[in-house]
Amino acid sequence: MTIPVFRPSYGEEEFEAVRAVMASGWVGLGPKTAEFEKKFAEYLGVKHAVALNSGTAALHLAMIAAEVEGREVITTPLTFVSTNHAILYAGARPVFADVEEASGNMDPESARKLVTKKTRAIVCVHYGGRPCQMEPLLEIAKKHGLILIEDTAHGCGGEWRGRKLGAIGDLGCFSFHAVKNLATGEGGMLVTNDDEVDRRLRRLRWCGITKDTWSREAKADHQYSWYYDVVELGFKCHMNDIPAAIGLVQLKRLDVMNAQRAAWARRYDEALADLDWIQRPVAEPDTKPAWHNYAVQTDHRDGLNAYLAERDISTGVHYIPNNHYAMYKKCSGETPVCERMWKRLLTLPLYPDLTEEDFGRIIAGVREFGQAAGLGA
C-alpha cells in the first residue's frame, strides 16, 4: 500500500457531526458556522473569526481589507500560488523577498530592503508550520505603517512566544483544505481584532450584502427578516454548516493531532541525524511549530524522490518558487537563497495517523537509497 505525503485524521465524531447537520435541514451558512467562528476565535485569542470556503478566499479578502489596490505587497516565492494570486486579485503587485535557507520562511532583512513608498503590506507564510521571525517583521510593519498579514495555511495551532500563529499580525489567514492540520475538506478562516474590518469581511464574503441568511433567520421573535442592503461589490465565499461541523470536531482534536505531528517530526530528527547528506528542517527558538510538513533538503532530491516512489512511498516538493511561473516572472525581488534551496527540498510523509510500520518503511527507504548511491546509510 502506498504511503501518502499527507492524510487527514477523521473518526466517528466527524461523521456524526455531518449527519447531524444533514438531518437538521440547515446546511448553508448557519448556526454551526457561527459556533465554529466563535470557538476558533477563542482558541486563537482574537476578537473575530470569519469562516470562508477556502484559504484562498481568506487571503483574497485580507488583501481587500488591507486596501492594497494599486500598491505593492512584499511576499515570499516559497508558497502555494494562492498567497500571491490573492495579491493580484486585489489589484496589487507582488514583490518577492528572499527566504531563510534553514527554515524556508521569509527573510526579514530581505523584506526590509524592499520597502518603498508604494508598499502597503507584508504577507508572511509560516512555511511547513514553523513560525517566521515575527519580531523583525512586526518592527518593519510598525516603522513603515504597513499591514502585516499572516498566511497560516501550514501553521494552525502553532505558536510564537506563546501566541498562536495567525493572531500576531493585523490579519491571519487559515486553510482547512483536506491535507491541512485542521481539515474540513475545503474551507478557510480570516481573523482580526478590528471590529470594523470584521463587519466589512462579513459583507464581502456574502456578495456585499449587509445581512446573511442566518442573521435574518436568527431573530428573537423568530420572524424571518427579508430586508437587506448591498453596499459594495462582494463575493460568494462564505463557509457552510457541513465543513463547519467537521471543523468544530477537528478544533477539539487539533492540539492532540499537532502533538502527534511533533512526535513524528522528532522521530525523523533522530532517525536522520547521522546522515550528512540530508539537512533536517529547523524551527526558531521559543516557538511551537505546527509541523504541517517535514521538508528535508538534499542535493540528491530527485534521485531520492524516484527511489522512494518505486517503493510506494510518496514525497512532494513544496514548492516551485512562484517567481518561476510565467505570470510572475516580471515581478521584482531577488531571491538567490530560494533559488538554491528549492532544488534541494523534499517533503517526507507526515500526518497524525502515520504508523510505526510505515515510518520504518520510510526510514529504511531513505537509508537504502543512501547506501545504493554511495552516500552512507
Secondary structure, DSSP 8 states (H G I E B T S, - for coil): --B-S------HHHHHHHHHHHHHT--SSSHHHHHHHHHHHHHHT-SEEEEES-HHHHHHHHHHHTT-TTSEEEE-SSS-THHHHHHHHTT-EEEE--B-TTT-SB-HHHHHHH--TTEEEEEEE-GGG----HHHHHHHHHHHT-EEEEE-TT-TT-EETTEETTSSSSEEEEE-BTTSSS--BS-EEEEES-HHHHHHHHHHTBTTBSS-HHHHH--TT--------B-S---B-B--HHHHHHHHHHHHHHHHHHHHHHHHHHHHHHHHTT-TT-B-----TTEE---S-EEEE-TTHHHHHHHHHHTTB--B-----GGGSGGGTTS----HHHHHHGGGEEEE---TT--HHHHHHHHHHHHHHHHHTTS--
